[in-house]
Amino acid sequence: MRQLITHPERVTQNEAIRLVQSVLGYRYLGNLADTENSNIRVDDLRRFLINKQHCTEAMADEAIMKLREAAQCSQYRDLYNKGLEVYRMLRYGVSVSQGYNEVNTTVQFIDWGHAKENDFAVAEEVTVRRVSEDLRHRRPDMVVYVNGIALVVLELKRMSVSVANAIRQNRRNQQDNEICHFFTTVQLIMAGNESEGLKYGVTKTPEEFWLKWKEPTGDPCPPSRFTMQEFPNEMFRSLLQMLEPGRLLEFIHDCIIYDGGIKKAARPNQYFALAAAKERVRKNQGGIIWHSQGAGKSLTMVWLAQWIQEQPGDNRILIVTDRDELDRQIETGFKNTNQTPKRVRSGRELVDAIRKPGNSVLTTLIHKFGLGLHDATADRITVSGKKATRSAENIMEAIARSLPEDFAPAGNFYVFVDECHRTQGGVLHKAMKQMMGDKVMMIGFTGTPLLKQNKLTTLEQFGSFIHTYKFDEAVRDGVILDLQYEARNVEQAIEESDKEKIDRMFDARTIGLGDRAKEALKKRWATLQKLYSSHDRMQRIVANVCEDMVFLSPLVNGHGNAMLVAGDVYQAYRYWDMFQQTPELHNHVAVVTSYDPALGISIEDGYSDDSQLTEEEFKQRKAQEMMGDMDAVSYEQWAKKQFIDNPNDMKLLIVVDKLLTGFDAPKATFLYIDKHMEDHNLFQAICRVNRKSEDWKEFGYIIDYKDLFNEIHDAIEGYTTGKNENALSGFSDGDVGGLLKNRLDESKKALDDALEELENYVQFVKEPKGADQYFDFFCWNQTTTPAEEQQAVSLENANKREGFYNLVQKLTNRYLAIATQMVEAGYTVEQAERIHQTVLDYAELRDAIMLRSGDMTDLKQYNSMMRQLLDRYVKAPRSEVLAKLEDFTFLELIETEKDAEQVADELTDGGKDGEPSVAETIASNIRHYIVRKRDTNPEYFDKLSDKLNKLLEEYRQKAIDYRTMLVQLLMTASRTHGRASYPQELDTPLKRALYDNLDKDVELALGVYDVVENNAQDNWRELKARRLRLSKAVGHYTGFDDDRLNSLMGIIASNEEFQ
């Protein structure tokens, strides 16, 4: 007899209890299903306080009373503040009286430094009374008590039930009217099954941010005592690793933070980095923590600083950073330790803070402020009229040289350097030793690989790597998202006919200059051509981005938003001005740079002509127009908050340098690059879109207009392109492994996976898998379900249908992502056509099932993508609109009764320069009209679309000349406006549409028209019953099957007759 593989949840729970007892030595409290329980077991806690903490009974009772009062909670909204109050008590103890005239003493509820001195116990089926109903309870599967205090709650599921269900059960239990009061003491909440492993979170953690325990994580990571060989099941192994008494207390004590209204726990990579750093600190050996962008190194810095500050000795920490956000985050993190970091704003203030005791944590944005030393000129560096920006290490070096003779630091200093890859390690390290003594320990933090040329020097100055957690591992662990890269070629070139004119102008303007000066000017001109965009090129990019806002689903539905990197501030405001004139992004775009219009237009820089001044005036005018009554700082804070919290309102942020590091916006999905960048700057910029968000966000997308990666294949394989190195060539290959994936390869795999997933989902539909079998499976069995039970059965199958709808939508999205590049992606022509037909078939089948079941609410959401399949991708290579056509629509021009030949003559009388733009504008207008009107007559407009595509292709292949193409375009446009030849009796748009889509059968078309005219009631499109009645009448007349009838009804509904 075959042995069963799966087993009930009870078996899983029994094994978990057994392991925690036998391997970890937890005391078993029993099955508590029949008793009412609390998160504080008073007798157990009192016994610990008296026996281990040497409290009197009175002291123990007072401490317990204070903890129980703090732990009371009846509403979900209070869980954060109540939890913070309890956490502080658990971590730092409470003050209690020792008796009359005695000084109060601090009582600790947990012996954090000696795990074995605590009482670790586990209970199962812990019944807890709900807030709202006296007779109803909730019953967590397992609860870990330490000294009688509930610190961990665990929900388990059998292997065939998703961990997500356990997570949702935990989250439900924290809600109002549930058992939120039980979670005030709970520090870790876990969910697991034997197929997916163990996930954990804290109170109020949203489902998408629950973390999976993984050991080992990063490098180095010491081997676990719970090996895979001894404990092969991942969930049980992870449970032992997390609940090991010493690690559990260390994790809760050192890796929990209340950060800006959100309680957070460390990810595995943060925990192991912190553990590795602790060992280095004990040995006073500096080093570098390299965690990929988005992996949470800022919080790692906060946790490490907090731990160092709490160690014996007069330990002090200086954190050197270039980010206001991190500065504020550090300050918030330390508030929970009753410490407020001192923010140092000048060199003089830094020197004073170092020599005076009192502030254990100092933070500085020193390179953003003046030195503040006695020599006022030291703050200003100007060479040939150009200002130079001092680096952090230069400033520290200058401060060190200016120290008074009797200077001595107060305490033992540890220096954290954020983004240490940007520092000249030797200079900074030497300055730190001068200020803080030879024993100063420096720890660098970076989110990007070290450049080959700087790697040895940086490692020599900071020390070796303390812990690394690279991009590819972070992606595999689901900490950050993978990136997809797409190069878009918007060329910028000078016409051959204009080059001679430019040379003559150049010679005329440079009379009197030597050859060297002329050569320098020519190089500058070449550089400007390469780095900055012309107005025409920018207009094309603007149109390109606006197209994405209309067609790419994360941008269309408002879930995600985008950033655009411009070459300089002037170009950023030019972009803003252009986007403001588009319907897609008007008032949905902002510029965030370091530019402040309130500072006025600088005269010191000395302008050689009016053009530079005009740029300055333009920037100031547009910035003031954008910011309105706000100052620059307030506007930046507002724009960033809108971008993070309201992506549908702030759809696009235009930046130059600011926000390309240290700016976390999970909804940011697309990064458009129109600026030359390389090495760390590029790496950090593209990682702005790799943050996790909700399930809709699968990748971050990089749209490159600057050809930064040259050929993507070579960039992936070796990050060099032979002789001409690309933007990532400065990195060691091993350090950047997994950063980018070829878009087409990844998209092909995603499409194949979606097809396989959908086909697996419908595998149980009975043969021959026709429409009737799908209706039986997803709606109700047409032959066996009585009419009065059909609605009930349909409701039972609602979740099944929803899964099908979602999978079809996923398939549709992934197909559309490469629909025009199927062959390039690796499919044969035959495979591409077969997939095309499969996608269309599934989409139509979904629509039919929605109609049969009554699930019509999402129809437009799914259909809109398919209807634009052919027409949405092929766009004119130039998107600017000609001035000659701005004052009227092309269709209005056609109404003038001029023939196509005459119109073509008028449009081309300006010479050849405007030819491509005229044709492209006309073609674009026709295409938009086809897309808009396609539903009213699919057969007719699909043929027009095919004709348009063929016509444009013939012109591109030079099979026809420009004027011939223009004449045919005009004739095609005429047909879009209803000027095709029809029988005389077909005198309305609906009659013609029925004729086109009913095999040119005049009698049938007129018959259907009469049925609609006689049966269409007012508002029949909106009222389901009336639409169904009309559909039945049309079906009775035509005898069509459901699929063809649904298609016909769609055409009738899309026409405006019979409202």
WOLINHU-V120355 format. One record per backbone hydrogen bond with DSSP energy under -1.0 kcal/mol. NH is the residue of the N-H (numbers start at 1). CO is the residue of the C=O. Records with the same first field share a line. If there is no record, write none. Layout:
# WOLINHU-V120355
NH=CO + CO
This chain:
# WOLINHU-V120355
12=8
13=9
14=10
15=11
16=12
17=13
18=14
19=15
20=16
21=17
22=18
23=19
24=19
25=21
26=20
27=120
29=122
32=124
35=32
37=127
41=148
42=40
45=41
46=42
47=43
48=44
49=45
50=46
51=47
52=48
53=48
55=49
60=56
61=57
62=58
63=59
64=60
65=61
66=62
67=63
68=64
69=65
70=66
71=67
72=69
78=75
79=76
82=78
83=79
84=80
85=81
86=82
87=83
88=84
89=85
90=86
91=87
92=88
93=89
94=107
96=105
102=99
105=96
107=94
112=110
117=114
118=115
121=145
122=27
123=143
124=30
125=141
126=140
127=32
128=138
130=136
131=178
136=133
138=128
142=154
143=123
144=152
145=121
146=149
147=119
149=146
150=39
151=144
152=144
153=188
154=142
155=190
157=192
161=158
165=162
167=163
168=164
169=165
170=166
171=167
172=168
173=169
175=172
178=175
179=173
182=179
183=180
187=151
188=151
189=201
190=153
191=199
192=155
193=197
197=193
199=191
200=211
201=189
205=202
209=206
210=207
211=200
213=198
219=468
227=225
231=227
237=233
238=234
239=235
240=236
241=237
242=238
243=239
248=244
249=245
250=246
251=247
252=248
253=249
254=250
255=251
257=264
259=262
262=259
264=257
266=255
271=267
272=268
273=269
274=270
275=271
276=272
277=273
278=274
279=275
280=276
281=277
282=278
283=279
284=281
285=280
287=442
288=464
289=444
290=467
291=446
292=469
293=447
295=292
300=296
301=297
302=298
303=299
304=300
305=301
306=302
307=303
308=304
309=305
310=306
311=308
315=313
316=412
317=360
318=414
319=362
320=416
321=364
327=323
328=324
329=325
330=326
331=327
332=328
333=329
334=330
337=334
338=335
339=334
342=361
344=363
347=371
348=371
350=346
351=347
352=348
353=349
354=350
355=351
356=352
362=317
363=342
364=319
368=365
369=366
376=374
378=375
379=376
380=377
383=386
386=383
388=381
395=391
396=392
397=393
398=394
399=395
400=396
401=397
402=398
403=400
407=404
410=354
412=314
414=316
415=441
416=318
417=443
418=320
420=445
422=419
423=420
425=423
428=424
429=425
430=426
431=427
432=428
433=429
434=430
435=431
436=432
437=433
440=437
441=413
443=415
444=287
445=417
446=289
452=730
455=451
458=454
459=455
460=456
461=457
462=458
463=459
466=288
467=288
468=219
469=290
474=470
475=471
476=472
477=473
478=475
479=474
480=474
481=690
484=700
486=702
488=704
498=495
502=498
503=499
504=500
505=501
506=502
507=503
508=504
509=505
510=506
513=510
518=514
519=515
520=516
521=517
522=518
523=519
524=520
525=521
526=522
527=523
528=524
529=525
530=526
531=527
532=528
538=534
539=535
540=536
541=537
542=538
543=539
544=540
545=541
546=542
547=543
548=544
549=545
550=546
551=547
552=548
555=552
556=552
557=553
560=554
561=667
562=651
563=670
564=653
565=672
566=655
572=568
573=569
574=570
575=571
576=572
577=573
578=574
579=575
580=576
581=578
582=579
586=582
588=585
590=652
592=654
599=596
600=597
606=603
614=610
615=611
616=612
617=613
618=614
619=615
620=616
621=617
622=618
623=619
624=620
625=621
626=622
627=623
628=624
630=627
635=631
636=632
637=633
638=634
639=635
640=636
641=637
642=638
643=639
644=640
645=641
646=642
649=646
650=646
651=588
652=588
653=562
654=590
655=564
660=657
668=665
669=561
670=561
671=701
672=563
673=703
674=565
679=727
682=678
683=679
684=680
685=681
686=682
687=683
688=685
689=686
690=687
697=694
700=482
701=669
702=484
703=671
704=486
705=673
715=711
716=712
717=713
718=714
719=714
727=708
729=726
731=728
736=732
739=736
741=483
746=742
747=743
748=744
749=745
750=746
751=747
752=748
753=749
754=750
755=751
756=752
757=753
758=754
759=755
760=756
761=757
762=758
763=760
765=762
769=766
774=770
775=771
776=772
777=773
778=774
779=775
780=775
785=781
789=786
793=789
794=790
795=791
796=792
797=793
798=795
801=797
802=798
803=799
804=800
805=801
806=802
807=803
808=804
809=805
810=806
811=807
812=808
813=809
814=810
815=811
816=812
817=813
818=815
821=818
825=821
826=823
827=822
832=828
833=829
834=830
835=831
836=832
837=833
838=834
839=835
840=836
841=837
842=838
843=839
844=840
845=841
846=842
847=843
848=844
849=845
850=846
851=847
852=848
853=849
854=850
855=850
856=854
859=856
862=858
863=859
864=860
867=863
869=866
872=868
875=873
885=882
886=883
893=889
894=890
895=891
896=893
897=894
903=899
904=900
905=901
906=902
907=903
908=904
911=908
915=912
918=914
919=915
920=916
921=917
922=918
923=919
924=920
925=921
926=922
927=923
928=924
929=925
930=926
931=927
932=928
933=929
934=930
936=933
937=934
941=937
942=938
943=939
944=940
945=941
946=942
947=943
948=944
949=945
950=946
951=947
952=948
953=949
954=950
955=951
956=952
957=953
958=955
959=954
965=961
966=962
967=963
968=964
969=965
970=966
971=967
972=968
973=969
974=970
975=971
976=972
977=973
978=975
979=974
986=983
987=985
992=988
993=989
994=990
995=991
996=992
997=993
1000=995
1001=998
1005=1001
1006=1002
1007=1003
1008=1004
1009=1005
1010=1006
1011=1007
1012=1008
1013=1009
1014=1010
1015=1011
1016=1012
1019=1059
1020=1017
1023=1019
1027=1023
1028=1024
1029=1025
1030=1026
1031=1027
1032=1028
1033=1029
1034=1030
1035=1031
1036=1032
1037=1033
1038=1034
1039=1035
1045=1041
1046=1042
1047=1043
1048=1044
1049=1045
1050=1046
1051=1047
1052=1048
1053=1049
1054=1050
1055=1051
